[in-house]
């Protein structure tokens, strides 16, 4: 936008920064409700939005996969206790 490269244009999904490695090809047109374009940088958008901000508002919410792995260990009066928990949400 505004003649600047992609590094100066901020892309938001539902008002949040797009995840690392995100491609616009991942969204189908049916998922998009509207596209908001802010041409001028503001205090809220920060330094990444010198060229402007594109906010893609989705129908519902954009569901990115979230993986959570928790590993724990503890010692209480004797042997070591270990625990592992994997949580995958979409």
KENUTI-701722 format. One record per residue: x, y, z of N, C-alpha, C, O in turn; residue in three letters; chain. Coordinates in steps of 0.2 Angstrom, whole numbers, plus 5000, padded with zeros to 4 digits. Atoms other than C-alpha are relative to their C-alpha. Example, Ala and Ser with C-alpha at 12.3 -4.5 7.8 and 13.67 -1.06 7.14 Angstrom:
% KENUTI-701722
<node n_x="5004" n_y="4994" n_z="5000" ca_x="5062" ca_y="4978" ca_z="5039" c_x="5004" c_y="5006" c_z="5000" o_x="5009" o_y="5005" o_z="5003" code="ALA" unit="A"/>
<node n_x="4996" n_y="4994" n_z="4999" ca_x="5068" ca_y="4995" ca_z="5036" c_x="4996" c_y="5005" c_z="5003" o_x="4999" o_y="5011" o_z="5004" code="SER" unit="A"/>
END
This chain:
% KENUTI-701722
<node n_x="5004" n_y="4994" n_z="5000" ca_x="5000" ca_y="5000" ca_z="5000" c_x="5004" c_y="5006" c_z="5000" o_x="5010" o_y="5006" o_z="5003" code="UNK" unit="A"/>
<node n_x="4997" n_y="4993" n_z="5000" ca_x="5005" ca_y="5018" ca_z="4997" c_x="5007" c_y="4999" c_z="4997" o_x="5012" o_y="5004" o_z="4999" code="UNK" unit="A"/>
<node n_x="4994" n_y="5001" n_z="5003" ca_x="5020" ca_y="5012" ca_z="4987" c_x="5006" c_y="4997" c_z="5004" o_x="5011" o_y="4997" o_z="5002" code="UNK" unit="A"/>
<node n_x="4995" n_y="5003" n_z="4996" ca_x="5029" ca_y="5004" ca_z="5001" c_x="4999" c_y="4992" c_z="5000" o_x="4994" o_y="4989" o_z="4998" code="UNK" unit="A"/>
<node n_x="4999" n_y="5008" n_z="5000" ca_x="5034" ca_y="4985" ca_z="5003" c_x="4995" c_y="4997" c_z="5005" o_x="4992" o_y="5001" o_z="5009" code="UNK" unit="A"/>
<node n_x="5004" n_y="5004" n_z="4996" ca_x="5024" ca_y="4972" ca_z="5012" c_x="5002" c_y="5001" c_z="5008" o_x="4998" o_y="5000" o_z="5012" code="UNK" unit="A"/>
<node n_x="4998" n_y="4999" n_z="4993" ca_x="5035" ca_y="4975" ca_z="5028" c_x="4997" c_y="5006" c_z="5003" o_x="4998" o_y="5007" o_z="5009" code="UNK" unit="A"/>
<node n_x="5002" n_y="4994" n_z="4998" ca_x="5027" ca_y="4992" ca_z="5030" c_x="4992" c_y="5000" c_z="5001" o_x="4989" o_y="5005" o_z="5003" code="UNK" unit="A"/>
<node n_x="5007" n_y="5001" n_z="5000" ca_x="5009" ca_y="4986" ca_z="5029" c_x="4998" c_y="4995" c_z="5005" o_x="5000" o_y="4989" o_z="5005" code="UNK" unit="A"/>
<node n_x="5002" n_y="5005" n_z="4995" ca_x="5001" ca_y="4978" ca_z="5044" c_x="4993" c_y="4996" c_z="4998" o_x="4989" o_y="4999" o_z="4996" code="UNK" unit="A"/>
<node n_x="5006" n_y="5004" n_z="5002" ca_x="4988" ca_y="4964" ca_z="5041" c_x="4998" c_y="4997" c_z="5007" o_x="5001" o_y="4994" o_z="5011" code="UNK" unit="A"/>
<node n_x="5003" n_y="5002" n_z="4994" ca_x="4976" ca_y="4960" ca_z="5055" c_x="4994" c_y="4995" c_z="4998" o_x="4991" o_y="4996" o_z="4993" code="UNK" unit="A"/>
<node n_x="5006" n_y="5004" n_z="5000" ca_x="4963" ca_y="4946" ca_z="5057" c_x="4996" c_y="5001" c_z="5006" o_x="4998" o_y="5000" o_z="5011" code="UNK" unit="A"/>
<node n_x="5005" n_y="4998" n_z="4995" ca_x="4948" ca_y="4952" ca_z="5067" c_x="5004" c_y="5004" c_z="5005" o_x="5002" o_y="5003" o_z="5011" code="UNK" unit="A"/>
<node n_x="4997" n_y="4995" n_z="4996" ca_x="4959" ca_y="4966" ca_z="5074" c_x="5006" c_y="4997" c_z="5004" o_x="5009" o_y="5001" o_z="5007" code="UNK" unit="A"/>
<node n_x="4994" n_y="5003" n_z="4997" ca_x="4973" ca_y="4954" ca_z="5080" c_x="5005" c_y="4999" c_z="4994" o_x="5004" o_y="4998" o_z="4988" code="UNK" unit="A"/>
<node n_x="4995" n_y="5001" n_z="5005" ca_x="4990" ca_y="4953" ca_z="5071" c_x="5000" c_y="4993" c_z="4997" o_x="4998" o_y="4988" o_z="5000" code="UNK" unit="A"/>
<node n_x="5001" n_y="5006" n_z="5003" ca_x="4990" ca_y="4939" ca_z="5058" c_x="5006" c_y="4995" c_z="5003" o_x="5011" o_y="4998" o_z="5004" code="UNK" unit="A"/>
<node n_x="4994" n_y="5005" n_z="4998" ca_x="5000" ca_y="4923" ca_z="5064" c_x="5006" c_y="5000" c_z="4996" o_x="5005" o_y="5001" o_z="4990" code="UNK" unit="A"/>
<node n_x="4994" n_y="5001" n_z="5004" ca_x="5017" ca_y="4920" ca_z="5058" c_x="4999" c_y="4995" c_z="4995" o_x="4997" o_y="4989" o_z="4997" code="UNK" unit="A"/>
<node n_x="5001" n_y="5005" n_z="5005" ca_x="5017" ca_y="4911" ca_z="5042" c_x="4993" c_y="5000" c_z="4997" o_x="4992" o_y="4996" o_z="4993" code="UNK" unit="A"/>
<node n_x="5007" n_y="5000" n_z="5003" ca_x="4999" ca_y="4916" ca_z="5038" c_x="5000" c_y="5002" c_z="4993" o_x="5004" o_y="5007" o_z="4991" code="UNK" unit="A"/>
<node n_x="5001" n_y="4998" n_z="5007" ca_x="4994" ca_y="4917" ca_z="5020" c_x="4993" c_y="5002" c_z="4999" o_x="4988" o_y="4998" o_z="5001" code="UNK" unit="A"/>
<node n_x="5007" n_y="4999" n_z="5002" ca_x="4979" ca_y="4925" ca_z="5013" c_x="4996" c_y="4995" c_z="4997" o_x="4990" o_y="4995" o_z="4997" code="UNK" unit="A"/>
<node n_x="5003" n_y="5005" n_z="5003" ca_x="4976" ca_y="4910" ca_z="5003" c_x="4996" c_y="4995" c_z="5005" o_x="4992" o_y="4991" o_z="5003" code="UNK" unit="A"/>
<node n_x="5003" n_y="5004" n_z="4995" ca_x="4971" ca_y="4901" ca_z="5019" c_x="4993" c_y="5002" c_z="5001" o_x="4989" o_y="4997" o_z="5004" code="UNK" unit="A"/>
<node n_x="5007" n_y="4998" n_z="4999" ca_x="4955" ca_y="4911" ca_z="5020" c_x="4996" c_y="4999" c_z="4994" o_x="4998" o_y="5001" o_z="4988" code="UNK" unit="A"/>
<node n_x="5004" n_y="5000" n_z="5006" ca_x="4941" ca_y="4907" ca_z="5008" c_x="4995" c_y="5006" c_z="5000" o_x="4994" o_y="5009" o_z="5006" code="UNK" unit="A"/>
<node n_x="5005" n_y="4994" n_z="5001" ca_x="4929" ca_y="4921" ca_z="5002" c_x="4994" c_y="4999" c_z="5005" o_x="4991" o_y="5004" o_z="5007" code="UNK" unit="A"/>
<node n_x="5006" n_y="5001" n_z="4996" ca_x="4915" ca_y="4913" ca_z="5012" c_x="5001" c_y="5002" c_z="5007" o_x="4997" o_y="5003" o_z="5011" code="UNK" unit="A"/>
<node n_x="4999" n_y="4999" n_z="4994" ca_x="4924" ca_y="4916" ca_z="5028" c_x="5001" c_y="5008" c_z="5002" o_x="5001" o_y="5010" o_z="5008" code="UNK" unit="A"/>
<node n_x="4998" n_y="4993" n_z="5000" ca_x="4927" ca_y="4935" ca_z="5025" c_x="4993" c_y="5004" c_z="5000" o_x="4989" o_y="5003" o_z="4996" code="UNK" unit="A"/>
<node n_x="5006" n_y="4996" n_z="5000" ca_x="4913" ca_y="4947" ca_z="5031" c_x="5002" c_y="5007" c_z="4997" o_x="4998" o_y="5009" o_z="4993" code="UNK" unit="A"/>
<node n_x="4998" n_y="4994" n_z="5003" ca_x="4922" ca_y="4963" ca_z="5026" c_x="5008" c_y="5001" c_z="5001" o_x="5011" o_y="4998" o_z="5005" code="UNK" unit="A"/>
<node n_x="4993" n_y="4998" n_z="4999" ca_x="4939" ca_y="4971" ca_z="5024" c_x="5001" c_y="5007" c_z="5001" o_x="4998" o_y="5011" o_z="4997" code="UNK" unit="A"/>
<node n_x="4999" n_y="4993" n_z="4998" ca_x="4944" ca_y="4987" ca_z="5032" c_x="5007" c_y="5002" c_z="4999" o_x="5012" o_y="4999" o_z="5000" code="UNK" unit="A"/>
<node n_x="4994" n_y="4997" n_z="5001" ca_x="4958" ca_y="4998" ca_z="5026" c_x="5001" c_y="5006" c_z="5003" o_x="4997" o_y="5011" o_z="5002" code="UNK" unit="A"/>
<node n_x="4998" n_y="4994" n_z="4997" ca_x="4967" ca_y="5011" ca_z="5036" c_x="5006" c_y="5002" c_z="4996" o_x="5011" o_y="4999" o_z="4997" code="UNK" unit="A"/>
<node n_x="4994" n_y="4998" n_z="5004" ca_x="4978" ca_y="5021" ca_z="5025" c_x="5005" c_y="5004" c_z="5003" o_x="5011" o_y="5004" o_z="5001" code="UNK" unit="A"/>
<node n_x="4995" n_y="4997" n_z="4996" ca_x="4987" ca_y="5031" ca_z="5038" c_x="5001" c_y="4997" c_z="5006" o_x="4997" o_y="4994" o_z="5009" code="UNK" unit="A"/>
<node n_x="4998" n_y="5003" n_z="4993" ca_x="4997" ca_y="5025" ca_z="5053" c_x="4997" c_y="5004" c_z="5006" o_x="4996" o_y="5010" o_z="5005" code="UNK" unit="A"/>
<node n_x="5003" n_y="4997" n_z="4994" ca_x="4989" ca_y="5029" ca_z="5070" c_x="5004" c_y="4997" c_z="5006" o_x="5008" o_y="4993" o_z="5005" code="UNK" unit="A"/>
<node n_x="4997" n_y="5002" n_z="4994" ca_x="4995" ca_y="5027" ca_z="5088" c_x="4999" c_y="4993" c_z="5002" o_x="5003" o_y="4989" o_z="5004" code="UNK" unit="A"/>
<node n_x="5002" n_y="5007" n_z="4998" ca_x="4985" ca_y="5011" ca_z="5090" c_x="5004" c_y="4995" c_z="4995" o_x="5005" o_y="4989" o_z="4997" code="UNK" unit="A"/>
<node n_x="4997" n_y="5005" n_z="5005" ca_x="4993" ca_y="5002" ca_z="5074" c_x="5007" c_y="4999" c_z="5001" o_x="5010" o_y="4994" o_z="4999" code="UNK" unit="A"/>
<node n_x="4993" n_y="5000" n_z="4999" ca_x="5011" ca_y="5006" ca_z="5079" c_x="5004" c_y="5001" c_z="4994" o_x="5002" o_y="5003" o_z="4989" code="UNK" unit="A"/>
<node n_x="4995" n_y="4999" n_z="5006" ca_x="5027" ca_y="5006" ca_z="5068" c_x="4999" c_y="4996" c_z="4995" o_x="5002" o_y="4997" o_z="4989" code="UNK" unit="A"/>
<node n_x="5001" n_y="5005" n_z="5005" ca_x="5022" ca_y="4991" ca_z="5058" c_x="4995" c_y="5002" c_z="4995" o_x="4995" o_y="4999" o_z="4989" code="UNK" unit="A"/>
<node n_x="5006" n_y="4998" n_z="5005" ca_x="5008" ca_y="5001" ca_z="5049" c_x="5002" c_y="5006" c_z="4997" o_x="4997" o_y="5011" o_z="4996" code="UNK" unit="A"/>
<node n_x="4998" n_y="4994" n_z="5003" ca_x="5018" ca_y="5015" ca_z="5041" c_x="4996" c_y="5000" c_z="4993" o_x="4994" o_y="5006" o_z="4992" code="UNK" unit="A"/>
<node n_x="5003" n_y="5000" n_z="5007" ca_x="5011" ca_y="5010" ca_z="5024" c_x="4992" c_y="4999" c_z="5001" o_x="4988" o_y="5000" o_z="4996" code="UNK" unit="A"/>
<node n_x="5008" n_y="5001" n_z="4999" ca_x="4993" ca_y="5007" ca_z="5032" c_x="4999" c_y="4993" c_z="5003" o_x="5003" o_y="4989" o_z="5005" code="UNK" unit="A"/>
<node n_x="5003" n_y="5006" n_z="4996" ca_x="4983" ca_y="4993" ca_z="5040" c_x="4995" c_y="4997" c_z="4996" o_x="4990" o_y="5000" o_z="4994" code="UNK" unit="A"/>
<node n_x="5006" n_y="5003" n_z="5003" ca_x="4972" ca_y="4980" ca_z="5032" c_x="4997" c_y="4995" c_z="5005" o_x="5001" o_y="4991" o_z="5008" code="UNK" unit="A"/>
<node n_x="5003" n_y="5004" n_z="4995" ca_x="4960" ca_y="4972" ca_z="5044" c_x="4995" c_y="4996" c_z="4997" o_x="4990" o_y="4998" o_z="4994" code="UNK" unit="A"/>
<node n_x="5004" n_y="5005" n_z="5003" ca_x="4951" ca_y="4956" ca_z="5038" c_x="4995" c_y="4998" c_z="5006" o_x="4997" o_y="4995" o_z="5010" code="UNK" unit="A"/>
<node n_x="5005" n_y="5002" n_z="4995" ca_x="4935" ca_y="4954" ca_z="5048" c_x="4996" c_y="4994" c_z="4997" o_x="4993" o_y="4994" o_z="4992" code="UNK" unit="A"/>
<node n_x="5003" n_y="5006" n_z="5002" ca_x="4929" ca_y="4936" ca_z="5047" c_x="4993" c_y="4999" c_z="5003" o_x="4991" o_y="5002" o_z="5008" code="UNK" unit="A"/>
<node n_x="5006" n_y="5002" n_z="4998" ca_x="4912" ca_y="4928" ca_z="5049" c_x="5001" c_y="4995" c_z="5006" o_x="5004" o_y="4990" o_z="5005" code="UNK" unit="A"/>
<node n_x="4998" n_y="5004" n_z="4995" ca_x="4912" ca_y="4921" ca_z="5066" c_x="5007" c_y="5001" c_z="5002" o_x="5009" o_y="5007" o_z="5003" code="UNK" unit="A"/>
<node n_x="4993" n_y="4999" n_z="4998" ca_x="4930" ca_y="4919" ca_z="5071" c_x="5005" c_y="4996" c_z="4996" o_x="5003" o_y="4990" o_z="4994" code="UNK" unit="A"/>
<node n_x="4995" n_y="5004" n_z="5004" ca_x="4946" ca_y="4913" ca_z="5062" c_x="5003" c_y="4995" c_z="5005" o_x="5006" o_y="4997" o_z="5010" code="UNK" unit="A"/>
<node n_x="4998" n_y="5005" n_z="4995" ca_x="4950" ca_y="4897" ca_z="5070" c_x="5007" c_y="4997" c_z="4998" o_x="5008" o_y="4993" o_z="4993" code="UNK" unit="A"/>
<node n_x="4994" n_y="5002" n_z="5001" ca_x="4968" ca_y="4894" ca_z="5071" c_x="5002" c_y="4994" c_z="5005" o_x="4999" o_y="4994" o_z="5010" code="UNK" unit="A"/>
<node n_x="4998" n_y="5005" n_z="4996" ca_x="4975" ca_y="4878" ca_z="5078" c_x="5005" c_y="5002" c_z="5006" o_x="5009" o_y="5006" o_z="5004" code="UNK" unit="A"/>
<node n_x="4996" n_y="4999" n_z="4995" ca_x="4982" ca_y="4879" ca_z="5095" c_x="5002" c_y="4994" c_z="5004" o_x="4998" o_y="4990" o_z="5006" code="UNK" unit="A"/>
<node n_x="4998" n_y="5006" n_z="4997" ca_x="4993" ca_y="4866" ca_z="5102" c_x="5004" c_y="5002" c_z="5007" o_x="5007" o_y="5007" o_z="5007" code="UNK" unit="A"/>
<node n_x="4998" n_y="4998" n_z="4993" ca_x="4998" ca_y="4866" ca_z="5121" c_x="5003" c_y="4994" c_z="5003" o_x="5000" o_y="4989" o_z="5004" code="UNK" unit="A"/>
<node n_x="4997" n_y="5006" n_z="4997" ca_x="5011" ca_y="4854" ca_z="5128" c_x="5003" c_y="5002" c_z="5007" o_x="5007" o_y="5007" o_z="5007" code="UNK" unit="A"/>
<node n_x="4998" n_y="4999" n_z="4993" ca_x="5014" ca_y="4854" ca_z="5147" c_x="5004" c_y="4994" c_z="5003" o_x="5001" o_y="4989" o_z="5003" code="UNK" unit="A"/>
<node n_x="4996" n_y="5005" n_z="4997" ca_x="5028" ca_y="4844" ca_z="5155" c_x="5002" c_y="5002" c_z="5007" o_x="5004" o_y="5008" o_z="5008" code="UNK" unit="A"/>
<node n_x="4999" n_y="4999" n_z="4993" ca_x="5030" ca_y="4843" ca_z="5174" c_x="5004" c_y="4995" c_z="5003" o_x="5003" o_y="4989" o_z="5002" code="UNK" unit="A"/>
<node n_x="4996" n_y="5005" n_z="4996" ca_x="5041" ca_y="4834" ca_z="5187" c_x="5000" c_y="5003" c_z="5007" o_x="5000" o_y="5009" o_z="5008" code="UNK" unit="A"/>
<node n_x="5000" n_y="4998" n_z="4993" ca_x="5040" ca_y="4835" ca_z="5206" c_x="5003" c_y="4994" c_z="5004" o_x="5002" o_y="4988" o_z="5002" code="UNK" unit="A"/>
<node n_x="4997" n_y="5005" n_z="4995" ca_x="5048" ca_y="4826" ca_z="5221" c_x="4996" c_y="5002" c_z="5006" o_x="4996" o_y="5007" o_z="5009" code="UNK" unit="A"/>
<node n_x="5003" n_y="5000" n_z="4993" ca_x="5038" ca_y="4823" ca_z="5237" c_x="5001" c_y="4994" c_z="5004" o_x="4997" o_y="4989" o_z="5002" code="UNK" unit="A"/>
<node n_x="4999" n_y="5006" n_z="4996" ca_x="5044" ca_y="4811" ca_z="5250" c_x="5001" c_y="4994" c_z="4997" o_x="4998" o_y="4989" o_z="4998" code="UNK" unit="A"/>
<node n_x="4998" n_y="5006" n_z="5003" ca_x="5052" ca_y="4799" ca_z="5239" c_x="5001" c_y="5001" c_z="4992" o_x="5005" o_y="5005" o_z="4990" code="UNK" unit="A"/>
<node n_x="4999" n_y="5000" n_z="5008" ca_x="5051" ca_y="4795" ca_z="5220" c_x="4998" c_y="5006" c_z="4997" o_x="4993" o_y="5010" o_z="4999" code="UNK" unit="A"/>
<node n_x="5002" n_y="4994" n_z="5004" ca_x="5050" ca_y="4808" ca_z="5207" c_x="4993" c_y="4998" c_z="4996" o_x="4992" o_y="4993" o_z="4994" code="UNK" unit="A"/>
<node n_x="5006" n_y="5000" n_z="5004" ca_x="5033" ca_y="4811" ca_z="5199" c_x="5000" c_y="5004" c_z="4994" o_x="5002" o_y="5010" o_z="4994" code="UNK" unit="A"/>
<node n_x="5000" n_y="4996" n_z="5006" ca_x="5031" ca_y="4816" ca_z="5181" c_x="4993" c_y="5000" c_z="4997" o_x="4989" o_y="4995" o_z="4998" code="UNK" unit="A"/>
<node n_x="5006" n_y="4999" n_z="5003" ca_x="5017" ca_y="4822" ca_z="5171" c_x="5001" c_y="5003" c_z="4993" o_x="5005" o_y="5008" o_z="4992" code="UNK" unit="A"/>
<node n_x="5000" n_y="4997" n_z="5006" ca_x="5014" ca_y="4826" ca_z="5153" c_x="4993" c_y="5001" c_z="4998" o_x="4988" o_y="4997" o_z="4998" code="UNK" unit="A"/>
<node n_x="5007" n_y="4999" n_z="5003" ca_x="4998" ca_y="4834" ca_z="5145" c_x="5001" c_y="5004" c_z="4994" o_x="5004" o_y="5009" o_z="4993" code="UNK" unit="A"/>
<node n_x="5000" n_y="4997" n_z="5007" ca_x="4995" ca_y="4838" ca_z="5127" c_x="4992" c_y="5002" c_z="4999" o_x="4988" o_y="4998" o_z="5000" code="UNK" unit="A"/>
<node n_x="5007" n_y="4997" n_z="5002" ca_x="4980" ca_y="4849" ca_z="5122" c_x="5000" c_y="5003" c_z="4993" o_x="5004" o_y="5007" o_z="4992" code="UNK" unit="A"/>
<node n_x="5001" n_y="4998" n_z="5007" ca_x="4975" ca_y="4852" ca_z="5104" c_x="4993" c_y="5003" c_z="4999" o_x="4988" o_y="4999" o_z="5000" code="UNK" unit="A"/>
<node n_x="5007" n_y="4997" n_z="5001" ca_x="4961" ca_y="4864" ca_z="5101" c_x="5000" c_y="5004" c_z="4993" o_x="5005" o_y="5006" o_z="4990" code="UNK" unit="A"/>
<node n_x="5000" n_y="4997" n_z="5007" ca_x="4955" ca_y="4871" ca_z="5084" c_x="4995" c_y="5006" c_z="5000" o_x="4994" o_y="5009" o_z="4995" code="UNK" unit="A"/>
END
